[in-house]
Every structure is written in structure tokens, then in C-alpha cells.
Amino acid sequence: MNNPDRTTASAFGRYLAGEVIADSASLRWPGLFARRYRFPRVVDRFLVPATPEPLITCQLTGIAEFQEREIGDAWVTRQLTPGDIFVTHAQAPYETRFQSQKGLEPDVLIVHIAVDQFLAAQEGILPGQSEMVGVMDYFGRDEALAHLCFACAEMLTERVPGDSARVAALTQMLAATLIEKYVDSGAGKQESRGGLPIRQLRKVEDYVGEQLAEEISVDDLAKLVDLSPFHFSRVFKQATGMSPLQFVTRERITRAQQLNRETSRSLIDIGLEVGYASPSHFAQVFRRVVGVTPTQFRGDL
């Protein structure tokens, strides 16, 4: 199936590979799009469309090896177990695939919160914030949010009607949880570039600047801002236009150029200071970024 890059919460169910075993649409839940899926043992690569509504995914049962990636990037692999949570408000589609052992096929709850209901909750928590704030991407364990998701799955099974007070309360609780725990609102208004708050971007930049001589991994950078490596890479690229490792390379070579201009230190020492133990590797990367070798760069000064 050729999935679109973007869709809406109401149409989202058309584009997943699993069997829908319960759907809030048939119960007329206002403001909450909740679907329970049972997936086959192996799901080939498919595109997950972006939606304007925030998305919560909770693994209910089963164990799976799950892979996801920004389109064209390397796959990020993780093991999914019951209670694992995804939170995202993706502005761009991404690809996933997964597989599990026979008898351990995933049973998953996927929930979208309607924009109107999210904005209503936002007004109560962040008064004066008229535009919809961005929800930060997250993968991991959140017991409170998982508890709400399991309650939502049980309500689907019970076929609780949309006019039930429990549906309204659940919608409010889910929206409030996302706003209070997964929104970086700063002084009441989120300051961000492409989904990554400026404060977090500066934290990453400062860390890279201090650790240029050391090995720097995407995992290390993601931990600084409490995101999974995959989701961190996505929002970082949205904010800067480059991947985290491309950014690290740029910072290393920029520092090397500065040291080359301002000092008479050997090129081997400069390479070591910016994280390159191999002089040949340093020269290769420098030439790729700058267009000339470190020796030629120094000779042109």
C-alpha cells in the first residue's frame, strides 16, 4: 500500500498493517480516536503518516523486535514489551517494520487526541497559549500513561459509549498528561525550532563543544534531552537541517579550522583535540568538509 505522507486521526486506521479488533469510532467517542490492533508475526516495512493530532501508542501484550527510521536513514532497533509507550506529534512520516515469535504477536493500542480537546486542556494548563504546542517524541516506560492506555483498552472491550463520563474524563487525563509531561513550554510558550526546544538544542551544542576530543554517539546526545535515539535524530534534523553526527563532524572541523588559523600546533595534535586519532582519517574528513586537506588549508593562510 502506498501510504500518504500525512493524514488525519480519523483516517489513520486505513494505513496500518494490523487487524483492528476494537475502534472508538463505532462507539462515537468525542475527541478521542482509540484503536486496538492485533498485528501478524511479521510486518514488512510500511510508512506511518504524520497527523495533526498527538499520538500515543502502548504495547498491551506480545513481544516484538521493532525497527523504525526516518525515510532513507539507518534503522533503529528496539525490543517492545507490554507497557512500552510511544508518544509522538510527528511533522513528517517515518518507516517501521517488526517481527515477533509465534504466539507473541503484538496487541497494541493506538490513541490520537483530537486537536480541539487537546487545545481545551492546554488552555487550562498553559493559559494564554493560543497556538497548539508541540508534543515531544518519547519512547520508554511511563507507568501512569500506560495505566491510562490499559484503561482505554478495557473501555473499548466493554464498548463504553461516547456519552459516558468515563470517556470525557479519560480524554482529559490523556491530554493533560501529554501537556504536563511531554511539552517543553518554557515560560508558558514553547520556543522551538522544528520541534526541538531551543533550550535543549543549546544543551546538545554545549555538550558537543565540550566533548569534541571524545567519542560522541547519538545515544549520548539523546540522553541529554530524554528522547530515544530515533526520535532525537528526527527532531534534531528538523531543527538544524542535519543529522546529529553530521553536526558533530561540522563542529569538529570548524574547531580544527580555528586551531589551524590561530595556533602553530601540529596537525596531528589538532586532529587529536577534535576527536580524530588517525591523521589520515582526520585529513579525509577535513577535505570532504572544507574542500582541501589540513596541510593545504594551513598553506593558504
Phi and psi restraints in degrees (value plus and minus 20) as a CYANA .aco file:
   2 ASN   PHI    -110.4   -70.4
   2 ASN   PSI      74.2   114.2
   3 ASN   PHI     -95.4   -55.4
   3 ASN   PSI     128.1   168.1
   4 PRO   PHI     -95.2   -55.2
   4 PRO   PSI     141.6   181.6
   5 ASP   PHI     -88.8   -48.8
   5 ASP   PSI     -54.5   -14.5
   6 ARG   PHI    -154.8  -114.8
   6 ARG   PSI     130.3   170.3
   7 THR   PHI    -173.0  -133.0
   7 THR   PSI    -187.5  -147.5
   8 THR   PHI    -136.2   -96.2
   8 THR   PSI     144.7   184.7
   9 ALA   PHI     -79.9   -39.9
   9 ALA   PSI     -58.3   -18.3
  10 SER   PHI     -85.3   -45.3
  10 SER   PSI     -51.4   -11.4
  11 ALA   PHI    -117.1   -77.1
  11 ALA   PSI     -25.4    14.6
  12 PHE   PHI     -77.1   -37.1
  12 PHE   PSI     -56.5   -16.5
  13 GLY   PHI     -83.3   -43.3
  13 GLY   PSI     -37.2     2.8
  14 ARG   PHI     -90.4   -50.4
  14 ARG   PSI     -39.5     0.5
  15 TYR   PHI    -130.9   -90.9
  15 TYR   PSI     -12.5    27.5
  16 LEU   PHI    -121.9   -81.9
  16 LEU   PSI     134.9   174.9
  17 ALA   PHI    -106.6   -66.6
  17 ALA   PSI     -28.4    11.6
  18 GLY   PHI    -105.0   -65.0
  18 GLY   PSI     149.7   189.7
  19 GLU   PHI    -108.6   -68.6
  19 GLU   PSI     104.7   144.7
  20 VAL   PHI     -97.6   -57.6
  20 VAL   PSI      97.4   137.4
  21 ILE   PHI    -125.5   -85.5
  21 ILE   PSI     -28.9    11.1
  22 ALA   PHI    -181.0  -141.0
  22 ALA   PSI     119.9   159.9
  23 ASP   PHI    -164.2  -124.2
  23 ASP   PSI     109.1   149.1
  24 SER   PHI     -88.4   -48.4
  24 SER   PSI     -38.0     2.0
  25 ALA   PHI     -80.3   -40.3
  25 ALA   PSI     -59.3   -19.3
  26 SER   PHI     -89.5   -49.5
  26 SER   PSI     -37.2     2.8
  27 LEU   PHI    -120.1   -80.1
  27 LEU   PSI     -23.1    16.9
  28 ARG   PHI      38.8    78.8
  28 ARG   PSI      28.7    68.7
  29 TRP   PHI     -94.3   -54.3
  29 TRP   PSI     102.0   142.0
  30 PRO   PHI    -100.8   -60.8
  30 PRO   PSI     107.4   147.4
  31 GLY   PHI      64.1   104.1
  31 GLY   PSI     -21.7    18.3
  32 LEU   PHI    -157.1  -117.1
  32 LEU   PSI     104.0   144.0
  33 PHE   PHI    -128.8   -88.8
  33 PHE   PSI      80.1   120.1
  34 ALA   PHI    -138.8   -98.8
  34 ALA   PSI     108.9   148.9
  35 ARG   PHI    -154.9  -114.9
  35 ARG   PSI     118.7   158.7
  36 ARG   PHI    -127.9   -87.9
  36 ARG   PSI     104.9   144.9
  37 TYR   PHI    -134.9   -94.9
  37 TYR   PSI     125.3   165.3
  38 ARG   PHI    -135.9   -95.9
  38 ARG   PSI     100.6   140.6
  39 PHE   PHI    -118.9   -78.9
  39 PHE   PSI     132.0   172.0
  40 PRO   PHI     -89.3   -49.3
  40 PRO   PSI     152.2   192.2
  41 ARG   PHI     -84.1   -44.1
  41 ARG   PSI     -56.9   -16.9
  42 VAL   PHI    -145.7  -105.7
  42 VAL   PSI     108.8   148.8
  43 VAL   PHI    -142.1  -102.1
  43 VAL   PSI      97.2   137.2
  44 ASP   PHI     -91.1   -51.1
  44 ASP   PSI     149.0   189.0
  45 ARG   PHI     -73.9   -33.9
  45 ARG   PSI     112.4   152.4
  46 PHE   PHI    -166.6  -126.6
  46 PHE   PSI     138.1   178.1
  47 LEU   PHI    -110.1   -70.1
  47 LEU   PSI     108.7   148.7
  48 VAL   PHI    -116.9   -76.9
  48 VAL   PSI      94.0   134.0
  49 PRO   PHI     -89.2   -49.2
  49 PRO   PSI     130.5   170.5
  50 ALA   PHI     -95.9   -55.9
  50 ALA   PSI     132.9   172.9
  51 THR   PHI    -155.2  -115.2
  51 THR   PSI     133.0   173.0
  52 PRO   PHI     -90.7   -50.7
  52 PRO   PSI     -39.6     0.4
  53 GLU   PHI    -108.7   -68.7
  53 GLU   PSI     119.0   159.0
  54 PRO   PHI     -80.6   -40.6
  54 PRO   PSI     127.4   167.4
  55 LEU   PHI    -142.6  -102.6
  55 LEU   PSI     114.9   154.9
  56 ILE   PHI    -142.2  -102.2
  56 ILE   PSI     111.7   151.7
  57 THR   PHI    -143.0  -103.0
  57 THR   PSI     114.1   154.1
  58 CYS   PHI    -151.2  -111.2
  58 CYS   PSI     106.9   146.9
  59 GLN   PHI     -96.0   -56.0
  59 GLN   PSI      97.2   137.2
  60 LEU   PHI    -108.9   -68.9
  60 LEU   PSI     -70.5   -30.5
  61 THR   PHI    -162.4  -122.4
  61 THR   PSI     147.7   187.7
  62 GLY   PHI      69.3   109.3
  62 GLY   PSI     145.0   185.0
  63 ILE   PHI    -153.8  -113.8
  63 ILE   PSI     113.1   153.1
  64 ALA   PHI    -163.1  -123.1
  64 ALA   PSI     129.7   169.7
  65 GLU   PHI    -110.2   -70.2
  65 GLU   PSI      95.1   135.1
  66 PHE   PHI    -132.1   -92.1
  66 PHE   PSI     115.2   155.2
  67 GLN   PHI    -146.7  -106.7
  67 GLN   PSI     122.5   162.5
  68 GLU   PHI    -165.1  -125.1
  68 GLU   PSI     137.8   177.8
  69 ARG   PHI    -183.0  -143.0
  69 ARG   PSI     131.6   171.6
  70 GLU   PHI     -84.8   -44.8
  70 GLU   PSI     125.3   165.3
  71 ILE   PHI     -75.9   -35.9
  71 ILE   PSI     101.6   141.6
  72 GLY   PHI      69.9   109.9
  72 GLY   PSI     -31.5     8.5
  73 ASP   PHI    -107.5   -67.5
  73 ASP   PSI     158.4   198.4
  74 ALA   PHI     -93.2   -53.2
  74 ALA   PSI     130.5   170.5
  75 TRP   PHI     -93.3   -53.3
  75 TRP   PSI     120.5   160.5
  76 VAL   PHI    -127.7   -87.7
  76 VAL   PSI     107.8   147.8
  77 THR   PHI    -130.8   -90.8
  77 THR   PSI     119.7   159.7
  78 ARG   PHI    -170.1  -130.1
  78 ARG   PSI     138.5   178.5
  79 GLN   PHI    -112.8   -72.8
  79 GLN   PSI     108.2   148.2
  80 LEU   PHI    -119.3   -79.3
  80 LEU   PSI     111.7   151.7
  81 THR   PHI    -151.4  -111.4
  81 THR   PSI     143.4   183.4
  82 PRO   PHI     -75.6   -35.6
  82 PRO   PSI     113.3   153.3
  83 GLY   PHI      76.8   116.8
  83 GLY   PSI     -31.0     9.0
  84 ASP   PHI     -87.1   -47.1
  84 ASP   PSI     122.2   162.2
  85 ILE   PHI    -142.9  -102.9
  85 ILE   PSI     116.8   156.8
  86 PHE   PHI    -132.6   -92.6
  86 PHE   PSI     117.7   157.7
  87 VAL   PHI    -147.0  -107.0
  87 VAL   PSI     112.3   152.3
  88 THR   PHI    -173.4  -133.4
  88 THR   PSI     135.0   175.0
  89 HIS   PHI    -157.6  -117.6
  89 HIS   PSI      35.9    75.9
  90 ALA   PHI     -81.8   -41.8
  90 ALA   PSI     116.1   156.1
  91 GLN   PHI    -114.9   -74.9
  91 GLN   PSI     -26.2    13.8
  92 ALA   PHI    -161.0  -121.0
  92 ALA   PSI     132.8   172.8
  93 PRO   PHI     -91.3   -51.3
  93 PRO   PSI     141.7   181.7
  94 TYR   PHI    -164.2  -124.2
  94 TYR   PSI     144.3   184.3
  95 GLU   PHI    -125.0   -85.0
  95 GLU   PSI     126.0   166.0
  96 THR   PHI    -157.9  -117.9
  96 THR   PSI     140.9   180.9
  97 ARG   PHI    -180.5  -140.5
  97 ARG   PSI     135.0   175.0
  98 PHE   PHI    -181.1  -141.1
  98 PHE   PSI     144.3   184.3
  99 GLN   PHI    -169.7  -129.7
  99 GLN   PSI     134.9   174.9
 100 SER   PHI    -163.3  -123.3
 100 SER   PSI     147.5   187.5
 101 GLN   PHI     -98.5   -58.5
 101 GLN   PSI     136.4   176.4
 102 LYS   PHI     -79.6   -39.6
 102 LYS   PSI     112.1   152.1
 103 GLY   PHI      70.8   110.8
 103 GLY   PSI     -28.7    11.3
 104 LEU   PHI    -139.1   -99.1
 104 LEU   PSI       6.6    46.6
 105 GLU   PHI     -79.7   -39.7
 105 GLU   PSI     120.9   160.9
 106 PRO   PHI     -88.7   -48.7
 106 PRO   PSI     118.4   158.4
 107 ASP   PHI    -135.5   -95.5
 107 ASP   PSI      97.2   137.2
 108 VAL   PHI    -149.0  -109.0
 108 VAL   PSI     119.5   159.5
 109 LEU   PHI    -122.5   -82.5
 109 LEU   PSI     109.9   149.9
 110 ILE   PHI    -141.6  -101.6
 110 ILE   PSI     104.9   144.9
 111 VAL   PHI    -148.0  -108.0
 111 VAL   PSI     109.1   149.1
 112 HIS   PHI    -131.4   -91.4
 112 HIS   PSI     119.2   159.2
 113 ILE   PHI    -121.6   -81.6
 113 ILE   PSI     104.8   144.8
 114 ALA   PHI     -79.9   -39.9
 114 ALA   PSI     127.7   167.7
 115 VAL   PHI     -78.7   -38.7
 115 VAL   PSI     -63.9   -23.9
 116 ASP   PHI     -80.6   -40.6
 116 ASP   PSI     -64.8   -24.8
 117 GLN   PHI     -88.2   -48.2
 117 GLN   PSI     -56.3   -16.3
 118 PHE   PHI     -85.4   -45.4
 118 PHE   PSI     -63.5   -23.5
 119 LEU   PHI     -84.3   -44.3
 119 LEU   PSI     -57.2   -17.2
 120 ALA   PHI     -83.2   -43.2
 120 ALA   PSI     -63.3   -23.3
 121 ALA   PHI     -86.9   -46.9
 121 ALA   PSI     -58.4   -18.4
 122 GLN   PHI     -81.8   -41.8
 122 GLN   PSI     -60.5   -20.5
 123 GLU   PHI     -81.5   -41.5
 123 GLU   PSI     -55.9   -15.9
 124 GLY   PHI     -93.1   -53.1
 124 GLY   PSI     -48.1    -8.1
 125 ILE   PHI    -117.9   -77.9
 125 ILE   PSI     -56.3   -16.3
 126 LEU   PHI    -144.2  -104.2
 126 LEU   PSI      50.3    90.3
 127 PRO   PHI     -79.7   -39.7
 127 PRO   PSI     120.1   160.1
 128 GLY   PHI      71.1   111.1
 128 GLY   PSI     -29.3    10.7
 129 GLN   PHI    -110.4   -70.4
 129 GLN   PSI      77.4   117.4
 130 SER   PHI     -99.4   -59.4
 130 SER   PSI     -54.5   -14.5
 131 GLU   PHI    -107.2   -67.2
 131 GLU   PSI     129.1   169.1
 132 MET   PHI     -85.3   -45.3
 132 MET   PSI     105.7   145.7
 133 VAL   PHI     -96.8   -56.8
 133 VAL   PSI     136.3   176.3
 134 GLY   PHI    -105.4   -65.4
 134 GLY   PSI     119.2   159.2
 135 VAL   PHI    -113.4   -73.4
 135 VAL   PSI     111.1   151.1
 136 MET   PHI     -95.0   -55.0
 136 MET   PSI     124.2   164.2
 137 ASP   PHI     -90.0   -50.0
 137 ASP   PSI     121.3   161.3
 138 TYR   PHI    -170.3  -130.3
 138 TYR   PSI     122.4   162.4
 139 PHE   PHI    -156.1  -116.1
 139 PHE   PSI     115.2   155.2
 140 GLY   PHI     134.4   174.4
 140 GLY   PSI    -170.4  -130.4
 141 ARG   PHI    -126.0   -86.0
 141 ARG   PSI     108.5   148.5
 142 ASP   PHI    -161.2  -121.2
 142 ASP   PSI      77.2   117.2
 143 GLU   PHI     -82.8   -42.8
 143 GLU   PSI     -58.9   -18.9
 144 ALA   PHI     -85.3   -45.3
 144 ALA   PSI     -65.3   -25.3
 145 LEU   PHI     -88.5   -48.5
 145 LEU   PSI     -58.4   -18.4
 146 ALA   PHI     -82.0   -42.0
 146 ALA   PSI     -59.0   -19.0
 147 HIS   PHI     -80.2   -40.2
 147 HIS   PSI     -62.3   -22.3
 148 LEU   PHI     -84.7   -44.7
 148 LEU   PSI     -58.2   -18.2
 149 CYS   PHI     -87.6   -47.6
 149 CYS   PSI     -62.0   -22.0
 150 PHE   PHI     -85.0   -45.0
 150 PHE   PSI     -55.9   -15.9
 151 ALA   PHI     -85.3   -45.3
 151 ALA   PSI     -59.2   -19.2
 152 CYS   PHI     -82.9   -42.9
 152 CYS   PSI     -63.9   -23.9
 153 ALA   PHI     -81.5   -41.5
 153 ALA   PSI     -59.9   -19.9
 154 GLU   PHI     -86.4   -46.4
 154 GLU   PSI     -57.6   -17.6
 155 MET   PHI     -86.0   -46.0
 155 MET   PSI     -55.6   -15.6
 156 LEU   PHI     -83.6   -43.6
 156 LEU   PSI     -64.1   -24.1
 157 THR   PHI     -82.2   -42.2
 157 THR   PSI     -59.1   -19.1
 158 GLU   PHI     -95.8   -55.8
 158 GLU   PSI     -30.7     9.3
 159 ARG   PHI      38.3    78.3
 159 ARG   PSI      30.2    70.2
 160 VAL   PHI     -86.7   -46.7
 160 VAL   PSI     107.3   147.3
 161 PRO   PHI     -92.7   -52.7
 161 PRO   PSI     140.7   180.7
 162 GLY   PHI     -86.0   -46.0
 162 GLY   PSI     -41.7    -1.7
 163 ASP   PHI    -106.8   -66.8
 163 ASP   PSI     -14.1    25.9
 164 SER   PHI     -92.5   -52.5
 164 SER   PSI     121.0   161.0
 165 ALA   PHI     -82.6   -42.6
 165 ALA   PSI     -45.1    -5.1
 166 ARG   PHI     -86.7   -46.7
 166 ARG   PSI     -54.5   -14.5
 167 VAL   PHI     -86.6   -46.6
 167 VAL   PSI     -66.1   -26.1
 168 ALA   PHI     -81.9   -41.9
 168 ALA   PSI     -62.3   -22.3
 169 ALA   PHI     -85.5   -45.5
 169 ALA   PSI     -61.6   -21.6
 170 LEU   PHI     -83.7   -43.7
 170 LEU   PSI     -63.7   -23.7
 171 THR   PHI     -78.6   -38.6
 171 THR   PSI     -66.0   -26.0
 172 GLN   PHI     -82.4   -42.4
 172 GLN   PSI     -63.0   -23.0
 173 MET   PHI     -85.6   -45.6
 173 MET   PSI     -62.4   -22.4
 174 LEU   PHI     -84.9   -44.9
 174 LEU   PSI     -65.5   -25.5
 175 ALA   PHI     -83.3   -43.3
 175 ALA   PSI     -64.5   -24.5
 176 ALA   PHI     -83.8   -43.8
 176 ALA   PSI     -57.9   -17.9
 177 THR   PHI     -83.4   -43.4
 177 THR   PSI     -64.3   -24.3
 178 LEU   PHI     -83.2   -43.2
 178 LEU   PSI     -63.7   -23.7
 179 ILE   PHI     -87.2   -47.2
 179 ILE   PSI     -61.5   -21.5
 180 GLU   PHI     -97.7   -57.7
 180 GLU   PSI     -48.8    -8.8
 181 LYS   PHI    -130.7   -90.7
 181 LYS   PSI     -42.9    -2.9
 182 TYR   PHI    -145.1  -105.1
 182 TYR   PSI       0.4    40.4
 183 VAL   PHI    -142.9  -102.9
 183 VAL   PSI     108.5   148.5
 184 ASP   PHI    -116.7   -76.7
 184 ASP   PSI      75.0   115.0
 185 SER   PHI    -112.4   -72.4
 185 SER   PSI     -26.3    13.7
 186 GLY   PHI      38.0    78.0
 186 GLY   PSI    -145.5  -105.5
 187 ALA   PHI    -112.8   -72.8
 187 ALA   PSI      14.7    54.7
 188 GLY   PHI      88.6   128.6
 188 GLY   PSI     -30.9     9.1
 189 LYS   PHI    -159.9  -119.9
 189 LYS   PSI     109.2   149.2
 190 GLN   PHI     -92.0   -52.0
 190 GLN   PSI     105.9   145.9
 191 GLU   PHI    -124.7   -84.7
 191 GLU   PSI      93.5   133.5
 192 SER   PHI    -168.2  -128.2
 192 SER   PSI     142.7   182.7
 193 ARG   PHI    -144.2  -104.2
 193 ARG   PSI      87.2   127.2
 194 GLY   PHI      41.5    81.5
 194 GLY   PSI       8.3    48.3
 195 GLY   PHI      85.6   125.6
 195 GLY   PSI     -39.2     0.8
 196 LEU   PHI    -122.9   -82.9
 196 LEU   PSI      95.7   135.7
 197 PRO   PHI     -76.3   -36.3
 197 PRO   PSI     124.5   164.5
 198 ILE   PHI     -76.9   -36.9
 198 ILE   PSI     -59.9   -19.9
 199 ARG   PHI     -79.3   -39.3
 199 ARG   PSI     -61.3   -21.3
 200 GLN   PHI     -91.9   -51.9
 200 GLN   PSI     -57.7   -17.7
 201 LEU   PHI     -81.5   -41.5
 201 LEU   PSI     -62.9   -22.9
 202 ARG   PHI     -84.7   -44.7
 202 ARG   PSI     -56.2   -16.2
 203 LYS   PHI     -82.3   -42.3
 203 LYS   PSI     -62.4   -22.4
 204 VAL   PHI     -86.2   -46.2
 204 VAL   PSI     -65.4   -25.4
 205 GLU   PHI     -80.6   -40.6
 205 GLU   PSI     -63.0   -23.0
 206 ASP   PHI     -83.9   -43.9
 206 ASP   PSI     -61.9   -21.9
 207 TYR   PHI     -82.6   -42.6
 207 TYR   PSI     -65.9   -25.9
 208 VAL   PHI     -80.9   -40.9
 208 VAL   PSI     -63.5   -23.5
 209 GLY   PHI     -81.5   -41.5
 209 GLY   PSI     -52.4   -12.4
 210 GLU   PHI    -103.8   -63.8
 210 GLU   PSI     -39.4     0.6
 211 GLN   PHI    -135.7   -95.7
 211 GLN   PSI       0.8    40.8
 212 LEU   PHI     -78.0   -38.0
 212 LEU   PSI     -52.0   -12.0
 213 ALA   PHI     -97.3   -57.3
 213 ALA   PSI     -32.5     7.5
 214 GLU   PHI    -122.6   -82.6
 214 GLU   PSI     147.3   187.3
 215 GLU   PHI     -91.1   -51.1
 215 GLU   PSI     111.8   151.8
 216 ILE   PHI    -143.6  -103.6
 216 ILE   PSI      99.9   139.9
 217 SER   PHI    -129.3   -89.3
 217 SER   PSI     141.0   181.0
 218 VAL   PHI     -82.3   -42.3
 218 VAL   PSI     -56.3   -16.3
 219 ASP   PHI     -78.3   -38.3
 219 ASP   PSI     -63.9   -23.9
 220 ASP   PHI     -80.1   -40.1
 220 ASP   PSI     -65.1   -25.1
 221 LEU   PHI     -88.8   -48.8
 221 LEU   PSI     -59.0   -19.0
 222 ALA   PHI     -83.6   -43.6
 222 ALA   PSI     -57.4   -17.4
 223 LYS   PHI     -84.1   -44.1
 223 LYS   PSI     -48.8    -8.8
 224 LEU   PHI     -81.0   -41.0
 224 LEU   PSI     -52.0   -12.0
 225 VAL   PHI    -136.6   -96.6
 225 VAL   PSI      -5.6    34.4
 226 ASP   PHI      38.8    78.8
 226 ASP   PSI      23.8    63.8
 227 LEU   PHI    -143.5  -103.5
 227 LEU   PSI     139.0   179.0
 228 SER   PHI     -90.1   -50.1
 228 SER   PSI     133.3   173.3
 229 PRO   PHI     -74.6   -34.6
 229 PRO   PSI     -60.7   -20.7
 230 PHE   PHI     -83.5   -43.5
 230 PHE   PSI     -71.6   -31.6
 231 HIS   PHI     -90.1   -50.1
 231 HIS   PSI     -53.8   -13.8
 232 PHE   PHI     -80.6   -40.6
 232 PHE   PSI     -64.9   -24.9
 233 SER   PHI     -79.6   -39.6
 233 SER   PSI     -58.8   -18.8
 234 ARG   PHI     -84.4   -44.4
 234 ARG   PSI     -73.3   -33.3
 235 VAL   PHI     -92.0   -52.0
 235 VAL   PSI     -50.0   -10.0
 236 PHE   PHI     -85.7   -45.7
 236 PHE   PSI     -62.5   -22.5
 237 LYS   PHI     -86.1   -46.1
 237 LYS   PSI     -56.1   -16.1
 238 GLN   PHI     -81.9   -41.9
 238 GLN   PSI     -57.7   -17.7
 239 ALA   PHI     -97.7   -57.7
 239 ALA   PSI     -55.4   -15.4
 240 THR   PHI    -135.1   -95.1
 240 THR   PSI     -37.3     2.7
 241 GLY   PHI      63.1   103.1
 241 GLY   PSI     -13.8    26.2
 242 MET   PHI    -162.6  -122.6
 242 MET   PSI     139.6   179.6
 243 SER   PHI     -92.7   -52.7
 243 SER   PSI     141.8   181.8
 244 PRO   PHI     -76.2   -36.2
 244 PRO   PSI     -61.8   -21.8
 245 LEU   PHI     -91.6   -51.6
 245 LEU   PSI     -52.4   -12.4
 246 GLN   PHI     -84.1   -44.1
 246 GLN   PSI     -58.4   -18.4
 247 PHE   PHI     -84.1   -44.1
 247 PHE   PSI     -63.4   -23.4
 248 VAL   PHI     -80.8   -40.8
 248 VAL   PSI     -64.4   -24.4
 249 THR   PHI     -80.7   -40.7
 249 THR   PSI     -64.5   -24.5
 250 ARG   PHI     -80.9   -40.9
 250 ARG   PSI     -63.5   -23.5
 251 GLU   PHI     -85.2   -45.2
 251 GLU   PSI     -58.2   -18.2
 252 ARG   PHI     -84.3   -44.3
 252 ARG   PSI     -65.5   -25.5
 253 ILE   PHI     -92.1   -52.1
 253 ILE   PSI     -55.0   -15.0
 254 THR   PHI     -81.6   -41.6
 254 THR   PSI     -63.6   -23.6
 255 ARG   PHI     -84.4   -44.4
 255 ARG   PSI     -61.0   -21.0
 256 ALA   PHI     -81.8   -41.8
 256 ALA   PSI     -60.2   -20.2
 257 GLN   PHI     -82.3   -42.3
 257 GLN   PSI     -62.2   -22.2
 258 GLN   PHI     -81.7   -41.7
 258 GLN   PSI     -66.8   -26.8
 259 LEU   PHI     -84.9   -44.9
 259 LEU   PSI     -55.2   -15.2
 260 ASN   PHI     -84.9   -44.9
 260 ASN   PSI     -59.4   -19.4
 261 ARG   PHI     -94.3   -54.3
 261 ARG   PSI     -59.6   -19.6
 262 GLU   PHI    -120.1   -80.1
 262 GLU   PSI     -27.9    12.1
 263 THR   PHI    -154.1  -114.1
 263 THR   PSI     147.4   187.4
 264 SER   PHI    -128.9   -88.9
 264 SER   PSI       0.0    40.0
 265 ARG   PHI     -85.0   -45.0
 265 ARG   PSI     135.5   175.5
 266 SER   PHI     -87.2   -47.2
 266 SER   PSI     133.9   173.9
 267 LEU   PHI     -85.5   -45.5
 267 LEU   PSI     -49.5    -9.5
 268 ILE   PHI     -84.2   -44.2
 268 ILE   PSI     -65.0   -25.0
 269 ASP   PHI     -83.0   -43.0
 269 ASP   PSI     -61.7   -21.7
 270 ILE   PHI     -83.0   -43.0
 270 ILE   PSI     -64.5   -24.5
 271 GLY   PHI     -79.0   -39.0
 271 GLY   PSI     -62.9   -22.9
 272 LEU   PHI     -83.0   -43.0
 272 LEU   PSI     -60.6   -20.6
 273 GLU   PHI     -86.0   -46.0
 273 GLU   PSI     -47.6    -7.6
 274 VAL   PHI    -124.1   -84.1
 274 VAL   PSI      -4.8    35.2
 275 GLY   PHI      80.4   120.4
 275 GLY   PSI      -6.8    33.2
 276 TYR   PHI    -136.0   -96.0
 276 TYR   PSI      85.2   125.2
 277 ALA   PHI     -94.8   -54.8
 277 ALA   PSI     -45.1    -5.1
 278 SER   PHI    -119.2   -79.2
 278 SER   PSI      98.3   138.3
 279 PRO   PHI     -78.4   -38.4
 279 PRO   PSI     -57.3   -17.3
 280 SER   PHI     -87.6   -47.6
 280 SER   PSI     -59.1   -19.1
 281 HIS   PHI     -86.2   -46.2
 281 HIS   PSI     -62.6   -22.6
 282 PHE   PHI     -77.3   -37.3
 282 PHE   PSI     -66.6   -26.6
 283 ALA   PHI     -84.1   -44.1
 283 ALA   PSI     -58.4   -18.4
 284 GLN   PHI     -84.9   -44.9
 284 GLN   PSI     -67.2   -27.2
 285 VAL   PHI     -87.2   -47.2
 285 VAL   PSI     -63.1   -23.1
 286 PHE   PHI     -77.4   -37.4
 286 PHE   PSI     -65.5   -25.5
 287 ARG   PHI     -85.8   -45.8
 287 ARG   PSI     -58.8   -18.8
 288 ARG   PHI     -82.8   -42.8
 288 ARG   PSI     -57.8   -17.8
 289 VAL   PHI    -103.6   -63.6
 289 VAL   PSI     -65.8   -25.8
 290 VAL   PHI    -111.5   -71.5
 290 VAL   PSI     -51.2   -11.2
 291 GLY   PHI      84.3   124.3
 291 GLY   PSI     -31.9     8.1
 292 VAL   PHI    -157.6  -117.6
 292 VAL   PSI     144.9   184.9
 293 THR   PHI     -95.3   -55.3
 293 THR   PSI     143.3   183.3
 294 PRO   PHI     -77.1   -37.1
 294 PRO   PSI     -58.8   -18.8
 295 THR   PHI     -84.5   -44.5
 295 THR   PSI     -63.6   -23.6
 296 GLN   PHI     -85.8   -45.8
 296 GLN   PSI     -59.2   -19.2
 297 PHE   PHI     -80.5   -40.5
 297 PHE   PSI     -63.9   -23.9
 298 ARG   PHI     -86.8   -46.8
 298 ARG   PSI     -58.0   -18.0
 299 GLY   PHI     -88.0   -48.0
 299 GLY   PSI     -44.0    -4.0
 300 ASP   PHI    -105.8   -65.8
 300 ASP   PSI     -26.3    13.7
